[in-house]
Every structure is written in C-alpha cells, then in structure tokens.
C-alpha cells in the first residue's frame, strides 16, 4: 500500500457507494480499489496518465475508469453522498460568507 492509497477504513466507506457492475462473465483483472488508488495518485501528483505506476494497473485502464465515471456522473454522486455522510456526523462546518461590497462601472 502506497502512502496516499485508501486505508481499509476509507475503502469500507467508499465501496458501498460505487456502482455495481452489471456484466456477467470473467471477473475483472484489476480490482476497483487498485484502479481508484491509481486515479487518486494521478490527481494528487499531477503526473501524465501514462506515468501512473504499474502497481495500480495499466494506465489506460485507470484513465478509462476515471473518464467513464466522469461522463456518467458517478464521481459527482460519490462526492455528494460522502459530503452528506460527513455532514450527518457533524464533520463539516458550513460557513456562509456574504460580501457587501459594491462594484460600479
């Protein structure tokens, strides 16, 4: 497990929020946790997709999962659900800031 990889506790919270695969047949070669850790590595470090370490799976598979979930709104649903869970636990403080300045042209 790399320094920035998901812990078992984090994975236990995230896993139920992931979409279920509907396809029957061969099991996937690369575990979702491994691919998600690859996505997190890329986002955290800013390296090109082709430079994602092989321990996370082939870069093309990591990128494919990222883009597919980006296009179908999976990432947005996950972040919304994680925020609602954290808010229910009281882990988020929602501050409202109103700026009263006026800008005239």
MMTF fields as JSON, N, C-alpha, C and O atoms, coordinates in Angstrom:
{
  "mmtfVersion": "1.0.0",
  "mmtfProducer": "UNKNOWN",
  "numBonds": 419,
  "numAtoms": 420,
  "numGroups": 105,
  "numChains": 1,
  "numModels": 1,
  "chainsPerModel": [1],
  "groupsPerChain": [105],
  "chainIdList": ["A"],
  "bondAtomList": [4, 2, 8, 6, 12, 10, 16, 14, 20, 18, 24, 22, 28, 26, 32, 30, 36, 34, 40, 38, 44, 42, 48, 46, 52, 50, 56, 54, 60, 58, 64, 62, 68, 66, 72, 70, 76, 74, 80, 78, 84, 82, 88, 86, 92, 90, 96, 94, 100, 98, 104, 102, 108, 106, 112, 110, 116, 114, 120, 118, 124, 122, 128, 126, 132, 130, 136, 134, 140, 138, 144, 142, 148, 146, 152, 150, 156, 154, 160, 158, 164, 162, 168, 166, 172, 170, 176, 174, 180, 178, 184, 182, 188, 186, 192, 190, 196, 194, 200, 198, 204, 202, 208, 206, 212, 210, 216, 214, 220, 218, 224, 222, 228, 226, 232, 230, 236, 234, 240, 238, 244, 242, 248, 246, 252, 250, 256, 254, 260, 258, 264, 262, 268, 266, 272, 270, 276, 274, 280, 278, 284, 282, 288, 286, 292, 290, 296, 294, 300, 298, 304, 302, 308, 306, 312, 310, 316, 314, 320, 318, 324, 322, 328, 326, 332, 330, 336, 334, 340, 338, 344, 342, 348, 346, 352, 350, 356, 354, 360, 358, 364, 362, 368, 366, 372, 370, 376, 374, 380, 378, 384, 382, 388, 386, 392, 390, 396, 394, 400, 398, 404, 402, 408, 406, 412, 410, 416, 414],
  "bondOrderList": [1, 1, 1, 1, 1, 1, 1, 1, 1, 1, 1, 1, 1, 1, 1, 1, 1, 1, 1, 1, 1, 1, 1, 1, 1, 1, 1, 1, 1, 1, 1, 1, 1, 1, 1, 1, 1, 1, 1, 1, 1, 1, 1, 1, 1, 1, 1, 1, 1, 1, 1, 1, 1, 1, 1, 1, 1, 1, 1, 1, 1, 1, 1, 1, 1, 1, 1, 1, 1, 1, 1, 1, 1, 1, 1, 1, 1, 1, 1, 1, 1, 1, 1, 1, 1, 1, 1, 1, 1, 1, 1, 1, 1, 1, 1, 1, 1, 1, 1, 1, 1, 1, 1, 1],
  "groupList": [{"groupName": "UNK", "atomNameList": ["N", "CA", "C", "O"], "elementList": ["N", "C", "C", "O"], "formalChargeList": [0, 0, 0, 0], "bondAtomList": [1, 0, 2, 1, 3, 2], "bondOrderList": [1, 1, 2], "singleLetterCode": "X", "chemCompType": "L-PEPTIDE LINKING"}],
  "groupTypeList": [0, 0, 0, 0, 0, 0, 0, 0, 0, 0, 0, 0, 0, 0, 0, 0, 0, 0, 0, 0, 0, 0, 0, 0, 0, 0, 0, 0, 0, 0, 0, 0, 0, 0, 0, 0, 0, 0, 0, 0, 0, 0, 0, 0, 0, 0, 0, 0, 0, 0, 0, 0, 0, 0, 0, 0, 0, 0, 0, 0, 0, 0, 0, 0, 0, 0, 0, 0, 0, 0, 0, 0, 0, 0, 0, 0, 0, 0, 0, 0, 0, 0, 0, 0, 0, 0, 0, 0, 0, 0, 0, 0, 0, 0, 0, 0, 0, 0, 0, 0, 0, 0, 0, 0, 0],
  "groupIdList": [1, 2, 3, 4, 5, 6, 7, 8, 9, 10, 11, 12, 13, 14, 15, 16, 17, 18, 19, 20, 21, 22, 23, 24, 25, 26, 27, 28, 29, 30, 31, 32, 33, 34, 35, 36, 37, 38, 39, 40, 41, 42, 43, 44, 45, 46, 47, 48, 49, 50, 51, 52, 53, 54, 55, 56, 57, 58, 59, 60, 61, 62, 63, 64, 65, 66, 67, 68, 69, 70, 71, 72, 73, 74, 75, 76, 77, 78, 79, 80, 81, 82, 83, 84, 85, 86, 87, 88, 89, 90, 91, 92, 93, 94, 95, 96, 97, 98, 99, 100, 101, 102, 103, 104, 105],
  "secStructList": [7, 7, 6, 6, 1, 7, 7, 2, 2, 2, 2, 2, 2, 2, 2, 6, 6, 1, 7, 7, 7, 7, 7, 7, 1, 1, 7, 7, 1, 1, 7, 2, 2, 2, 2, 2, 2, 2, 2, 2, 2, 2, 2, 2, 2, 7, 7, 7, 4, 4, 4, 1, 7, 4, 4, 4, 7, 7, 2, 2, 2, 2, 2, 2, 2, 2, 2, 2, 2, 2, 2, 6, 6, 2, 2, 2, 2, 2, 2, 2, 2, 2, 2, 2, 2, 2, 2, 2, 2, 6, 7, 7, 7, 7, 7, 7, 7, 7, 7, 7, 7, 7, 7, 7, 7],
  "xCoordList": [0.854, 0.0, 0.896, 1.804, 0.636, 1.385, 0.942, -0.09, 1.734, 1.468, 0.104, -0.573, -0.308, -1.574, -2.732, -3.81, -2.536, -3.6, -4.693, -4.475, -5.87, -7.003, -6.713, -6.186, -7.061, -6.949, -8.146, -9.1, -8.085, -9.208, -10.475, -11.574, -10.334, -11.499, -12.114, -13.334, -11.269, -11.769, -12.445, -13.494, -11.856, -12.425, -13.775, -14.689, -13.905, -15.176, -16.297, -17.451, -15.977, -16.984, -17.273, -18.426, -16.225, -16.369, -17.0, -17.807, -16.653, -17.077, -18.59, -19.02, -19.419, -20.876, -21.421, -22.522, -20.668, -21.14, -20.827, -21.347, -19.985, -19.577, -20.666, -21.407, -20.766, -21.774, -21.44, -20.274, -22.468, -22.296, -22.13, -22.821, -21.227, -21.058, -22.22, -22.594, -22.789, -23.965, -23.599, -24.448, -22.349, -21.959, -21.61, -20.964, -22.041, -21.669, -20.444, -20.12, -19.79, -18.643, -17.402, -17.472, -16.272, -14.997, -14.899, -15.368, -14.297, -14.078, -13.012, -12.155, -13.055, -12.073, -10.664, -10.477, -9.692, -8.295, -7.773, -7.001, -8.192, -7.72, -8.833, -9.95, -8.534, -9.522, -9.855, -8.994, -11.095, -11.509, -10.703, -10.343, -10.421, -9.648, -8.281, -7.792, -7.682, -6.378, -6.469, -5.619, -7.479, -7.654, -7.979, -7.47, -8.817, -9.155, -7.924, -7.725, -7.094, -5.839, -4.953, -4.257, -4.974, -4.229, -4.759, -3.983, -6.081, -6.699, -6.307, -5.94, -6.388, -6.019, -4.548, -4.197, -3.675, -2.253, -2.061, -1.33, -2.718, -2.575, -3.091, -2.445, -4.244, -4.831, -3.979, -3.803, -3.457, -2.658, -1.302, -0.847, -0.663, 0.689, 0.705, 1.647, -0.323, -0.375, 0.45, 0.675, 0.909, 1.701, 0.797, -0.42, 1.37, 0.562, 0.008, 0.593, -1.121, -1.754, -0.79, -0.803, 0.034, 0.968, 2.032, 2.702, 2.192, 3.202, 2.636, 3.342, 1.379, 0.802, 1.538, 1.634, 2.059, 2.816, 2.021, 0.802, 2.731, 2.105, 1.431, 0.573, 1.794, 1.167, -0.323, -1.059, -0.776, -2.195, -2.944, -4.153, -2.265, -2.869, -2.388, -1.679, -2.759, -2.349, -2.924, -4.082, -2.133, -2.572, -3.85, -4.712, -3.977, -5.165, -6.425, -7.494, -6.311, -7.469, -7.834, -9.012, -6.814, -7.049, -7.75, -8.729, -7.244, -7.834, -9.259, -10.149, -9.471, -10.794, -11.835, -12.94, -11.484, -12.421, -12.705, -13.854, -11.655, -11.829, -12.773, -13.715, -12.538, -13.36, -14.787, -15.736, -14.941, -16.284, -17.133, -18.287, -16.562, -17.3, -17.474, -18.437, -16.566, -16.718, -17.884, -18.69, -17.966, -19.02, -20.406, -21.377, -20.511, -21.851, -22.261, -23.327, -21.431, -21.784, -21.512, -21.95, -20.801, -20.523, -19.705, -20.007, -18.679, -17.836, -18.669, -18.506, -19.552, -20.389, -21.319, -21.508, -21.9, -22.776, -21.998, -22.502, -20.775, -19.952, -19.62, -19.768, -19.173, -18.785, -20.0, -19.891, -21.141, -22.365, -22.746, -23.102, -22.671, -23.017, -22.017, -22.415, -20.717, -19.708, -19.892, -19.72, -20.241, -20.492, -21.707, -21.691, -22.756, -23.954, -23.671, -24.193, -22.859, -22.487, -21.653, -21.869, -20.702, -19.867, -20.696, -20.472, -21.641, -22.495, -23.381, -23.608, -23.879, -24.715, -23.932, -24.497, -22.635, -21.77, -21.317, -20.722, -21.587, -21.156, -19.703, -19.092, -19.147, -17.741, -17.524, -16.383, -18.606, -18.49, -19.123, -20.24, -18.403, -18.948, -19.244, -18.337, -20.503, -20.902, -20.9, -21.75, -19.949, -19.867, -20.438, -20.144, -21.249, -21.813, -21.138, -21.097, -20.612, -19.924, -20.599, -20.75, -20.995, -21.658, -20.757, -20.323, -20.5, -19.652, -20.572, -21.427, -20.394, -21.293, -20.698, -21.243, -19.6, -19.023, -19.848, -20.544, -19.759, -20.479, -19.446, -18.507, -19.645, -18.727, -19.539, -20.471, -19.186, -19.922, -18.994, -17.797, -19.576, -18.768, -19.101, -18.526],
  "yCoordList": [-1.17, 0.0, 1.228, 1.345, 2.137, 3.377, 4.384, 4.217, 5.416, 6.428, 7.095, 7.375, 7.353, 8.043, 7.134, 7.615, 5.824, 4.884, 4.865, 5.255, 4.406, 4.312, 3.329, 2.24, 3.723, 2.799, 1.852, 2.068, 0.813, -0.132, 0.56, 0.245, 1.489, 2.222, 3.101, 3.14, 3.799, 4.647, 3.801, 4.18, 2.665, 1.789, 1.236, 1.084, 0.935, 0.415, 1.434, 1.054, 2.719, 3.771, 3.965, 4.153, 3.921, 4.208, 3.069, 3.317, 1.849, 0.708, 0.606, 0.35, 0.796, 0.697, 1.794, 1.658, 2.875, 3.975, 3.762, 4.482, 2.785, 2.549, 1.831, 1.028, 2.117, 1.425, -0.061, -0.452, -0.857, -2.306, -2.64, -2.08, -3.54, -3.989, -4.88, -5.785, -4.63, -5.382, -6.505, -7.318, -6.546, -7.54, -8.866, -8.909, -9.924, -11.27, -11.702, -11.104, -12.714, -13.212, -13.253, -13.472, -13.038, -13.11, -12.029, -10.91, -12.356, -11.32, -10.339, -10.71, -9.112, -8.128, -8.517, -9.111, -8.172, -8.469, -7.511, -7.907, -6.262, -5.231, -4.866, -4.562, -4.897, -4.564, -3.076, -2.251, -2.744, -1.332, -0.494, 0.644, -1.053, -0.31, 0.067, 1.174, -0.847, -0.61, 0.495, 1.385, 0.441, 1.453, 2.819, 3.84, 2.843, 4.113, 4.707, 5.921, 3.859, 4.359, 4.947, 5.936, 4.35, 4.896, 6.254, 7.159, 6.401, 7.691, 8.73, 9.854, 8.349, 9.274, 9.66, 10.808, 8.707, 9.009, 10.068, 11.04, 9.872, 10.801, 12.194, 13.196, 12.254, 13.544, 14.239, 15.457, 13.461, 14.028, 14.551, 15.604, 13.831, 14.196, 15.042, 15.804, 14.919, 15.689, 15.102, 15.78, 13.86, 13.242, 12.953, 12.859, 12.811, 12.384, 10.976, 10.19, 10.673, 9.368, 8.229, 7.211, 8.388, 7.319, 7.054, 6.022, 7.968, 7.809, 7.276, 7.244, 6.862, 6.237, 4.905, 4.109, 4.65, 3.415, 2.158, 2.107, 1.158, -0.094, -0.843, -1.691, -0.556, -1.236, -0.946, -1.688, 0.138, 0.494, -0.082, 0.116, -0.771, -1.32, -0.549, 0.448, -0.991, -0.279, 1.143, 1.348, 2.098, 3.495, 3.677, 4.473, 2.942, 3.104, 2.644, 3.226, 1.616, 1.125, 2.11, 2.354, 2.672, 3.673, 4.886, 5.386, 5.355, 6.513, 6.208, 7.05, 5.004, 4.628, 4.67, 5.176, 4.141, 4.173, 5.608, 5.974, 6.417, 7.823, 8.546, 9.201, 8.439, 9.146, 8.606, 9.378, 7.298, 6.712, 7.216, 7.599, 7.215, 7.68, 9.188, 9.702, 9.903, 11.359, 11.68, 12.565, 10.965, 11.215, 10.846, 11.542, 9.749, 9.328, 9.889, 9.547, 10.741, 11.428, 10.649, 11.057, 9.544, 8.722, 9.486, 9.428, 10.197, 10.947, 11.984, 12.154, 12.671, 13.688, 13.056, 13.607, 11.904, 11.213, 10.755, 10.832, 10.281, 9.822, 10.983, 10.867, 12.106, 13.249, 13.81, 14.2, 13.856, 14.341, 13.443, 13.931, 12.138, 11.194, 11.259, 11.226, 11.351, 11.458, 12.738, 12.734, 13.831, 15.083, 14.961, 15.459, 14.303, 14.157, 13.269, 13.527, 12.234, 11.379, 12.154, 12.039, 12.94, 13.741, 14.816, 15.102, 15.407, 16.428, 15.823, 16.449, 14.617, 13.947, 13.635, 13.62, 13.385, 13.132, 14.421, 14.385, 15.556, 16.838, 17.156, 17.99, 16.498, 16.688, 17.875, 18.239, 18.475, 19.619, 20.833, 20.766, 21.927, 23.194, 24.038, 24.404, 24.339, 25.129, 26.6, 27.036, 27.355, 28.782, 29.548, 29.244, 30.533, 31.38, 32.734, 33.354, 33.181, 34.466, 35.349, 34.961, 36.534, 37.46, 38.691, 39.3, 39.023, 40.181, 41.373, 41.307, 42.452, 43.584, 44.707, 45.811, 44.441, 45.495, 45.684, 44.774, 46.875, 47.209, 47.587, 48.339, 47.053, 47.368, 48.049, 47.461, 49.283, 50.018, 50.32, 50.552, 50.308, 50.58, 51.948, 52.366],
  "zCoordList": [0.0, 0.0, 0.0, 0.823, -0.924, -1.016, 0.037, 0.687, 0.187, 1.201, 1.019, 2.008, -0.209, -0.443, -0.779, -1.127, -0.683, -1.033, 0.027, 1.174, -0.378, 0.539, 1.667, 1.436, 2.882, 4.011, 3.977, 3.229, 4.784, 4.841, 5.347, 4.89, 6.277, 6.796, 5.706, 5.549, 4.961, 3.877, 2.806, 2.285, 2.476, 1.463, 1.92, 1.109, 3.214, 3.733, 3.574, 3.378, 3.654, 3.465, 1.981, 1.592, 1.144, -0.281, -1.07, -1.966, -0.76, -1.577, -1.786, -2.911, -0.746, -0.986, -1.899, -2.433, -2.085, -2.924, -4.404, -5.256, -4.713, -6.089, -6.864, -6.299, -8.159, -8.971, -9.095, -9.134, -9.154, -9.311, -10.785, -11.635, -11.083, -12.459, -12.852, -12.106, -14.012, -14.443, -15.41, -15.774, -15.819, -16.812, -16.158, -15.112, -16.779, -16.34, -17.143, -18.168, -16.681, -17.424, -16.556, -15.346, -17.196, -16.478, -15.415, -15.62, -14.29, -13.274, -13.761, -14.563, -13.293, -13.745, -13.294, -12.232, -14.115, -13.814, -12.746, -11.873, -12.82, -11.898, -10.929, -11.347, -9.649, -8.626, -8.685, -8.99, -8.396, -8.415, -7.438, -7.739, -6.272, -5.274, -5.83, -5.606, -6.543, -7.149, -8.204, -8.246, -9.041, -10.087, -9.482, -9.946, -8.453, -7.805, -7.136, -7.169, -6.529, -5.965, -7.067, -6.835, -8.259, -9.392, -9.814, -10.12, -9.831, -10.161, -9.117, -9.456, -7.852, -6.77, -6.85, -6.579, -7.222, -7.382, -8.464, -8.273, -9.588, -10.716, -10.358, -10.666, -9.713, -9.344, -8.283, -8.318, -7.347, -6.256, -6.753, -6.306, -7.663, -8.092, -9.357, -9.577, -10.192, -11.425, -12.555, -13.558, -12.426, -13.489, -14.685, -14.526, -15.872, -17.021, -16.776, -16.031, -17.409, -17.218, -17.513, -16.821, -18.522, -18.909, -17.846, -17.887, -16.904, -15.862, -14.544, -13.535, -14.546, -13.354, -13.148, -14.083, -11.935, -11.694, -12.04, -11.872, -12.523, -12.957, -11.813, -12.063, -10.573, -9.43, -9.334, -8.684, -9.983, -9.975, -11.17, -11.292, -12.027, -13.226, -14.444, -14.303, -15.631, -16.839, -16.847, -16.481, -17.255, -17.225, -18.032, -17.659, -19.136, -19.982, -19.257, -19.443, -18.444, -17.678, -16.567, -16.306, -15.916, -14.872, -15.479, -14.925, -16.621, -17.295, -17.763, -17.642, -18.295, -18.793, -17.675, -17.872, -16.508, -15.385, -14.96, -14.715, -14.875, -14.499, -15.458, -15.012, -16.76, -17.754, -17.815, -17.95, -17.718, -17.782, -16.623, -16.811, -15.435, -14.265, -14.28, -13.712, -14.915, -15.031, -15.967, -15.682, -17.067, -18.052, -17.549, -17.845, -16.784, -16.357, -14.994, -14.483, -14.405, -13.171, -11.889, -10.813, -11.992, -10.806, -9.778, -8.586, -10.214, -9.261, -8.516, -7.308, -9.216, -8.574, -7.545, -6.461, -7.875, -6.922, -5.686, -4.565, -5.896, -4.77, -3.852, -2.635, -4.413, -3.567, -2.835, -1.672, -3.49, -2.845, -1.676, -0.603, -1.881, -0.816, 0.342, 1.506, 0.026, 1.08, 1.897, 3.116, 1.218, 1.931, 2.842, 3.967, 2.363, 3.202, 4.411, 5.495, 4.245, 5.375, 6.395, 7.602, 5.9, 6.794, 7.495, 8.672, 6.788, 7.386, 8.473, 9.508, 8.242, 9.239, 10.512, 11.606, 10.366, 11.53, 12.19, 13.267, 11.567, 12.11, 11.799, 12.466, 10.79, 10.436, 9.495, 9.212, 9.014, 8.107, 8.77, 9.283, 8.751, 9.226, 7.998, 7.251, 7.799, 6.644, 7.052, 7.828, 6.528, 6.802, 5.618, 4.462, 5.922, 4.885, 4.979, 6.042, 3.858, 3.845, 2.793, 1.635, 3.223, 2.317, 2.161, 3.139, 0.927, 0.637, 0.356, -0.527, 1.104, 0.953, 0.1, 0.068, -0.584, -1.423, -2.676, -3.127, -3.228, -4.448, -5.504, -5.246, -6.676, -7.772, -8.86, -9.407, -9.171, -10.211, -11.379, -11.214, -12.531, -13.724, -14.273, -15.279]
}
